[in-house]
């Protein structure tokens, strides 16, 4: 599983590794093979998945005491597999070099399925100790493969061979991706440069892990408990959920405002207690920036310095130049150019939004100037005034279970998928909240895979929402069906009552399900075809958000949680009319983070003091004073907890251009968003193909042309120039 070694540390931390086909090295002695087999059989973290549905992870057998032995044996097996490839006396070919690379690392991949669960879904101090010990060792292991010159020579030989021209398109692409990954990750270095590159990888891996754990510590350590006389303005659904959260933490009779977005956001939207809003806002946006043992400022400086040094060893001027070379943007200038096209319109809209909010505050004789902790609160008042739209009223029709049924309906119409709940206990899960569905083809009944859902927030679970796979679809070594997973942090409703969520959260729910559908619809042969192109990989999931607002979903699944009555058409009309409301805030808070990411990775880190740099650059950009970046530097896990989005956070906007353009195609189609012909093209060219084809080429096959930024501007209600 060589893709595993090439991007190992980032993948561990964002928990997106998937299992691959099993392989055993032919270079091992019989004794070693026997010993390896014994360990594989006795350690469930290494063992092949067993049970129904082609085998499933043994989540019921997870034991931290098994993790280090499993990691060590998994790395040992993987290195033996690599040795067998490099020691093959035959000339390098696709079948004796690329194929065994695709097979390698299966056992270790399974270990990291469990690592990802401990890291993201059930973190603990005990696991963090193991992380601290093992991350440098894992990085060193990764470097042994990345910098294996004999292995790289064989890959290079295949890439430059006459045979390459005879390979099919997917085989050519994975050969190129493999060659490019080695070349860009230190395989060409020698001597001291090679040694230093490996050292940097280990240091960065440790620092990134510490950054992520610091943010998690601040999220767990800062919980605000309030009394019944401090609930003014808060919706009933939020109050009951906050009471439940407090009781779970041993504070019966209190109300817990946790230090996560899913709790902070509604509190700032509805609470009439301005001083409490300020406290919640400051606590949330100060994560990793409290001057204590969990402060991340110095870590940012160290991470940036090491990344800069590392890419200079490869001959690049800065980290962004290296990172974007194989992305759709190609270079940081193109990425920043997109930001500059949208930024002026976004901050101009913020100015309009603030004026509207200030007018409401003045009319109420509030005697205040709008501050960041007021933005959501007064934006909600403006929404009610301008559009007569009450977000809490909308929330009464957004039941988590009903929205899940809506997503299944969309998957059936577009992908011909059927989701059937699996009897509890039939498939092991890592927490009682996790439920599992079987996915089959609606027409043939063919088994496609499983879908795991872990929807609720809890202690030890990282904030946000994400999707991952425990096994990806491949056919080159026997057909492997998909094990996909969605993870959220919704505040669970009281026992016996439905969980209600906001419209924004409903969009996120659909978004992450889009990732799952991307996994489930794959039709590729090789594991490397699942490797992502970061400024494209969010496109499919962003696009799926558009089906939330379709009539079929609204009319059938948005029903009142008490009465069961469908959402009134006049309320739907208000939602659609207000679709671009507060777009200045949403676009600006995201873009500020995306632009800062690019600036951090194109600036000499020797000149950067994180807090000062953030403040100075935002002032230069004209950042509105009434709001902040969506992810302030010390909590910007996308770029500092791993390298998954480092210098690539702009990718959401890049993908959004594709999303807006593709949405217009559906809007113009005879059958609208459920047009059969266009849906088939969508699945074939944009979902099933994964990364087996250049994304730009794939999009042209779907649309007949490249996407244009004007569609994005229209989508957001910005002026098109």
N, C-alpha and C positions, 0 to 999 in steps of 0.2 A: 504494500500500500504506500508507494513512494510519495504520493501527493500529501500523505500524512507527515512525512519527514520534512517536506519542503515548506510547509506552512504550519508546523506543529504547534508552536507556542500560542499563536493567535487563535488557532482553532480550539485549543483546549479551553481558553478563557471565555470564548463566546459559545462554547458547547455546541458546535455545529458539525462535529465529526460524525461520519456514518461508517458502519461496518462494511468490510469488503470480503471478497471471496477468500476462503482459506487456502493456505499453501504451506508446504513443509519443504525446507531446504534439502536438496539432494547431497549437499556437502557435509551434512552432519554424520557422525559415526552412529552405528546401531545403538550403542549405549546412550549417546546423547539424545537420539530420537526417542528412545524408550523413556528416558528421564523427562524429556519435554512432554511426551504424551501423558505421562503420569501427572505432571503438574497441570496440564490442560484439563485432565479429568477431575482432579481434586480441587482446583481453584475455580469456583464458578465465574469469577471475573474474566478468566482466560478462556473458559470452555466455550465450545461452539454453542450457539443458541439451540435449545431443544424445545420440544413441545409442539403445539399446533401452529398452523399458519407458516410453515417453513422454518419454525423455530423463533422464539421470542427471548428478549433479555430476561435474565433471572433476577429481576428487581427485588424479589422476595428473599434473595440470598446475599444481598449486599452487606458486607462486613468490612469496616475500615481496616481491620487487622490483616485482611487479605490484599489490600491495595498495593502496598510497596512490593511484596513478593510478586504480584501479578505484573506490575510495571517492569520490574527487573527482568523477569523471565520473558515477557513480551518483547522487550528491547533486544534481549539476547537472541531470541528466535528470529526477529526481523533482521538483525545484523548477519545472522547465518544465511538467511535467504539472499541478502545482498551479496555476500561472499560467494555464494554459489553462482550467481549471475556473472560476477566479475571474473571468476576463475574458469568459466566455460572456455575451453580451448578453441571452440569453433568460432568462425568469423561472426561478428554481430549481425543479427537479423531482427526483424520485428518480432518473430515468434520466440526467439531465445533471449531477447533482451527486454523489449517493451512489455510483452505479455507477462513474463514472470514478475516484472516490476508492478504491473497492475494487480497481480495476485498477492504480492508480498504485504506483510504487515497486518494480516487479518486478525490474528490473535491480539495484537497490541491495539488494533482499532476497537475491538470489543471492550478492552479494559477502559479505553477512553470514553466509551458510551457511559460507563458507570462513573468515571471521573467527572464527566459533564453534569450528571445528576447531582453528585455531591457538591460540585462547584456552584451550580446555578439554582437548584431546586431545594436542596437540604444541606446548606452549608453549616459548618460548626467549627468551634475552636480547634477540635481534634483534626479535622480535615485541613484546616489552614496550616497546622504544623507540618502535615505531610506535604502540602503544597510547597511550603518554604524549603523543605529538604529536597524534594524531588524535581522541582522545576529546573534548577541548574543542571541536574543530571540528564533530564530529558532534552534540554537544549544541547548539551554536549553530544548526546546520542544523535540528535537531528543533524548536527554539524558533521558527524562522521559520514552520514549519507550524502548530505548536500555537497561536501567537499571531497568526495571519493573520486579522484581523478580517473581511475581505471573505469569506474562505472560511467562517468561522464563521457569518457572516450568511446565507449560502446554506444551510448545514446547518440552521440555526435556522429558516429559512423553510420548508424541507421538513418539519421536525419539527412545526411549528405549522400546517401547511397542511391543507386539506380532503382533499387527495390522500392524506395520511398515513392517514386512516381507511379508505381503500380498499386499502391495501397488505396483502399477506399477513402472517402472524404473524412470519415470519423477517425480512421486509423492515422491518416496524415495529420489531422489536427491534434490528436493526443500525443503524437510523436513530437510535433512542434512545441506543444505546451510543456512537455517533459524536458525537452532540450532547453527551452527558454527559462524554465524554472531553475534548472541547474546553473545555467550561465549567469542568471541574475542573483543567485544566492551563494556565490563564493566558490563555485567549482573551478573557476579559471585562476584562482589565486594560488600562490606558492609561497613557501618559506614563512617568514615572520608575518606577512600580510594574511596568509591563510590562518595562522595560529591566532592572530589578533581578531580576525573576523569571528572565529568560533567563541573566543572569550567575550566579545561584545554581545553575541547572541545570548550567552548565559546570563550576563549582567542585566541585559534588557528584560529578559524573561522574568527574572526575580523582581525587578523593579515594577514591572507591569502587574504582576500578581499582588504585590504589596499595595499598589495604587487601588486596585479593585477591592481588596479587603479593607482598606481604609474607608472607602466610600460605604461599603456594607456596614462597617462598624458604626459610622455616624448615622446611618439609617436605623440601625437597631438601638443605638444608645439614646437617641433623642425622640422621645414620645411625649406629646403634650396631653396631659389629663385635665379636662375641664369639668365644671359642675353644671348642674341643670339650669342655673341662672345665667349661663354664658352661651346658650344655644340659640339666641335670637337670630332669626332669618334662615336658619338651617332647615332643609327639607326633612320630613319625617323619615324618609328612607335612609338618609345619611345619619340621622340621630340614632336610629335603631342599630345600624351597622357599627357606629362608633361605640355604642354601649356594649355591643357584642365583642368588639375588639378589646375594649377595656377589661371586660370580664375574663376573656381568654388570657389576659396578662396579669390577672389577680387583683384588678382594681374594680371590683363590683360596685355599681352605683355611680361610677365616673364615666366619662366619654373620652375615648382615645383618638387623638389626631396623630396618626403615624407619619413618619418622615419620608413618605413616598409620594410620588405624583398622584396616584389614584386617591389619596386622602387629602393632600394639599390643594389640588386643583378645585374640587367642589367646595372646600372650606373657604378658599379665597373668593370663590364666585358668590357665595350666599351669606356668609357670616356678616352680621351687622356690627360686630365688635371689632372696631378698627385696630385697636392696639393688639388684639389677639391675631388679627390678620397679619399685622406687621411682624409679630413674633414668629408665626408659622412660616411666613415668606422668608424671613432672615435665616431661620433654622434650616429650611430646605435648600436655599441657595448658598449656604455656608458649608455644605458638606465638603469635607476634605480641606477646609480653610479655617480651622479654628485654633491654629497655633499650638496644637497639642501633639500627642504621639501619633495621631491619625492624620496629620496635616500632609497635604500632597504637593505643596509648592516646590520643595527641593527635589522631589521625585520627578516632577515635570522637567525641570532643568536637566537632571541627569539623563532621563530618557531621550530628550531631544539631542543632547550632546553626543550620546552614544550612537543614536541613529544616524546623525550627521557624519560622524567619523566612519561608520560602517560603509555608507554609500560612497564616501570619498575613496575608500579602498578599491571600489569598483570603477572609479573614474567619473562619478557623477558630481555635479556642482552642489546639489541639495537633495534631500530625501524625496520631495515631491517629484522631481525630475525622474528619479528611479521608479517611484511607485506608480506613476501614471503612464509610463512608457508603453505598457501592454493593456491599458484601459481604453475605453471608447474615447475619452478626452485626449489621450496621447501625451499631453503635457500640462503643467500647471497654468500656463497662459490661457489655454483654451477653457479650462475649468473656471478660471477667474473671469474670463470674458463673459461666460454665461451668467455668473453672479452679478456682474456689472450691468448687464442688460435688464435685470429684474430689480435690483436693489433700489434704485431711485424711485420707482413706482411703489415699492413696498413701504419705504419710510414716509413717502408722501401720503400714503393711505393711513399710516399710523398717526400722522399729524391731524388728519381729518377725524380719526376715531377719538383722539384725545380731546379735541375741541368739542365734540358731541358729548363726551363724558363730563367734561368740565362744566358744560352748560347745565347738565342734569344736577350736578353737585351744587352749582350756584343757585339753581331754582329751588333746591331743597334747603338753602341757607346752611349748607354743611360747613362752610367757612374753611375749606381745605383746597390745596392744590393737588391734583392727581399725582400719586406716587405709585411705584411698581406694585405695592400690595393693594392698591385700589383698582388696578386696571381691570381685572376679571369681574370685580364687584360692580363697577359702574358700566362696564361693557354689557353686563346682563341687564342692567336698568335701561340702557339705550336699546338693546334688543327688544325689550318689552315695549318701549315707547315707539320705536320706529316700525317695528314689524308685529307688535302685539304678540310677541312670541316668548313664552315662558319656558326656559330650559327644563325646569323641574316638571312642568306639565308634560313636556315631550318624554321625559324620563319614565313617566308612569306607563308608557307604551313600549318601553325597551327592556324586556325581560331577557335575561341571559339565555335561558333555555329556548325561548321562542326564536331568538336571533340565531342560535345554533341550528334550529330546524330550517330557518331561512337560508342559511349557508348551504345546508344539504340540498335544499331545493335548487339553488343556483348551480351547484355542482352537478345535479342531475340533468338540468337543462343544457348546460354548456359542455360538460365532460362525460355525460352518460354514466355517472357514478351513483351508486346506491350505498348509503351508510346504515349499517345495522348494529344496534348496541350488542356488545358481548356480555354474556352472563358474568356477573361479578364473581371473581375467583378463578375464572377459566384462564385468564391471562394475568401474570404477576404485575403488580404496580408498586411504585415506591412510596405512595402516600394514599390514604383513603379517599382524598379528593379527586384522584386521577381516575378517569373513566376511559373505556376503550371501545372503538367501533370497528367492525369489519367493513372494508370498502370492496365492492364488487361492481362488475359491469352490469348496467341495468338490463341490457338486452340478452347477453349470453350467460350472465351469472358468474363469469370468470372472476376468480379471486385476484384483486389488485394489491391489497395490502391492509395494514391496520392504521388507525388514527387514534393517538393518545391525546387526551386533553387534561391539562393541569391548570384550572382557571383562577384559583384564589391566592391572595397574598397570605404570607405567614412568616414567622421568624425563620431566618436562615435561607429564605428565597430572595434572589436578587430582584431588584425592581425592574419595571418595564414589561415588555411583551416580546416574545421571540418564538421562532420555529426551528426545529431541527429534525434530523433523521437518525434512527438507530440502525437502519439498513437502507441503502439506496438501490434502485432498480439497475440491474446489469444482466447481460445475457452471454457474455464471452466465455464464461466458465460455468455454465448452467444458470438457468433463469433464477434471479433473486427478486422476490417481491418486496414491496416498500413497507417500512415501519416509520411512520411520520409522527410528529408531535407538535402541538401548539401549547404555549405556556403564557399565562397572563397573571395579573396581580389585582384582580377585582376584589373589592371589599365584600365579603360574603354576607348575604342577607341573613336575618335572624332565622333560627330553626323553624322550618315549615313555611317560610315565606320566600318568594322569588327574589333573586338578586337583580336589582335595577341598575342600569348604567346610563351614562350620558351619551349624547349623539356622537361626540368625538371618540368615546370609548367603543361605541358600536362600529365606527369606521375602522378603528384599530383592530377590532375583533375580525372583521372581514379581511383586513390587510394581512394579518398573520395567517388566516386560513388560505389566502392566496399563495403564500409560500408553501403550505402543505399541499395544495393542488399542483403546484409546480413540481414537487417531489413525486406525488402520486401519478402524475400523467407522463412521467419520463418514459421515453422509448429509445434508450441508448445502450450500447454494448459494454462500454468500459467505465470504470470508476472515475477516471480523470475527466470524463465528459460532464461530471457533476461539479467540477471546480467552477467557482463563480467569477464573473466579471463585475466588480463592485459597483460601477456606475450604471450597470444594467440589471443587476440581480433584484433590485427593489421594484422594477417596472411591473412585473406580473402581479405582485401583491398590491401595489398602489392601484393598478387597474381594477382589481376585484372590488375595491371599495365602492366603485360606481354602481354596483348592483344593489347596494343597500337602498338607494333612492328610487329603484324601479317600481312601477305600479304593482307588479306581481308580488314583490316582497312586502311593500307597504300595506296592500289590501289584505294579505293573508296572515302575516306574522307579527305585525305591530298592533297588539291588542292590549287593552287596559288590564293591569295586573290584578285588579279587584273585580271588575265587572265583566271582563272578557270581551267588551265591546271593541270593534275595530277603531283605529285612530280616525278621528273626524277628517273629512276631506279639507275643511277649512284650515285645520291645523297643518295638514300636509302642504297645502298651498303656502302657508306662512314659512314652513321649513324650506321649501324650494325657493321662495322669494328671498329668504335670508341666507341663501347658500354661500354667498361671498361675504357675508357679514363677518367682521373682525379678521378679515383676511390679511390686513396690514400687520396685525399682531402675530398671527400664526406664521406668516412668511418671513417677517423680520426676525423673530426670535430664532427660527431655524437658520436663516441665512447668516446671521451674525456668527453662529457657531461654525457654519461651513466655511465662511471667509476666514475666521480666526484659525481654523484648522490649516488652511492653505498658507496663511501667513506664518504660523508656527513652523511649518515645514519647508519654507523657502527663505527663512531668515537665519543668519548665523546665530546659533544658540548661545555663543559667548556673549552676545549683546542682549540676551533675553532674561529679564526678571519677570516671572509669570504674572504676578498681580499688576505690576507697572505696565508690562507689555499689553496685557488685556485692556487695561484702562486707556492707555494712549492710543492703541489702534482703533478701539471703538469710537473714541472721540474723533479721530481722523475720518472715520467712515461716516460720521454724522449719526451715530446710534442714538435713537430717542432716549431721553433720560427717564421716561416713564416705564421702561421695561429693560430686561436683561437678556443675555443669551439663553437659549433653551437649555444648554449644558454649559455652565461656567467652567472655566479651565480646570479647577481642582476636582471636579466631579465628572469630567468629560471622558467617561469610560470607553466610548466608541473609539477614541483615538489614543488613550493612554493606558487602558487596561489590557489592550491587545493591539495588534497591528491590523485588525480586520478592516477598520475604517480610517486608519491613519492616513491623512492627506487625501481622504476619499469620502468625507462626509458630504461633500458637494454632490455625491452620487445620487442622493435622494432627489435633488432638483434636476439632475441630468435625466434620471429615469422619469421624473414627472413630466418632462417635455414629451417623451414617448407616450406616457399615460394619457395626457391631454389630447394628443394627436390621435391615438388609437380610440379614445372615447368618442371623438368626433366621427370616426369611421362607423362606430356602432349607432350613434345618434342619426346618421344619414342613411343607414341600411334599411331595406324594406321591412324587416322584422325587428327593427330596433335593437335593443340590447340582448334580445334572445334570437336574433337572426341566425338561422341554422347554418347557412353557407359561411357566413363570417365567423361564427363560433368554431366551425371545423377548421378554418384557416388559423384561428387564434390558437387552438390546441396544437395543431400540427406544426406551425412555424414558430410560435412564441413560448409554448409550454413544454411540449414533448421533446424538443430538440436539445434542451438544456444548453451546455456549452460545446456541443459537438459541431457547431457552426459559428462563424463570426457573427456576433449579435447585430451588427449593422446590416449584414447581408440577410439575416433572418427577418429583421424588421421590414426590409424592402420587399421580401417575398410576401409578407402579410399585407402591407399597405400599398405596395406598388411604387413607393418613393420614400425618401428620408423624412423624418419628422421635422417640424419647424416650431420655433419658440413662440410664434404668434398664437398657437392653440393654447399654450400655457397662459399667456397674458389674458386671453378671452376667458379662460376657465376661472381665473382669479378676479375677474372684473377690473383688471388693470387696463389703462389705455394702450392700444396697439400702435406702435410707431414703426 
